[in-house]
Every structure is written in structure tokens, then in C-alpha cells.
Amino acid sequence: MAPMTERVMFLRAVRQLHRVRSFYAGGVLLWAVCAAWTGWQAPGSRQMWACVLLLAVFTGLLVTASLSLRRLEVPRTGRPAHHAASHGAANPRHAHA
């Protein structure tokens, strides 16, 4: 029973990392826009540097989540996930009843 539980936990972790990665990407986009806008309105202001700092934090979190997700994902082989048996003849010398 342990392998199935481990597989379920693994899939949940991968799913959660996908969600977190998209959240961090949204944060990077938001803070990049805010930093550009504030830098255009008031260059060198405290608000601009706060936006730049938050942009750097979200970028670091996004990179960390992406690397963790890349490390966890299993490589795609092109085989079916359920490992179905082929539909051809099992054995040509096998007599059917």
C-alpha cells in the first residue's frame, strides 16, 4: 500500500508546484509592470526600489519552483501511461478454445 500512497503524494506535490509556479509567474509579471510604471513616474524613488526588490524575490521563487518541478517530473517516453497490452495475437501457436 505504501507505493500507491507515495505515488499519490508525488502527484499532489507536482500539481501543487504547477499552481505555485503560475502564481509566482503572475507575481513576477505584476511587479515588473509596477517597477516599470513607478520607474517611469518617479525614477529612483523608494516605491520603485520596493517594486524592484519584490520583483527579485518573486523571480527567485519562480526559478526555485521551476527547478524543483523539473527535478520531480518523470521523463516522457511516448508509451501509454496505463501500459495496456497490445491488441495483436498473443502467441501464434496458442490454440483458442
ABEGO torsion letter per residue (X at the ends): XAAAAAAAAAAAAAAAAAAAAAAAAAAAAAAAAAAAAAAAABBGBAAAAAAAAAAAAAAAAAAAAAAAAAAABBBBAGBBAAGBBBABBABAABBBX
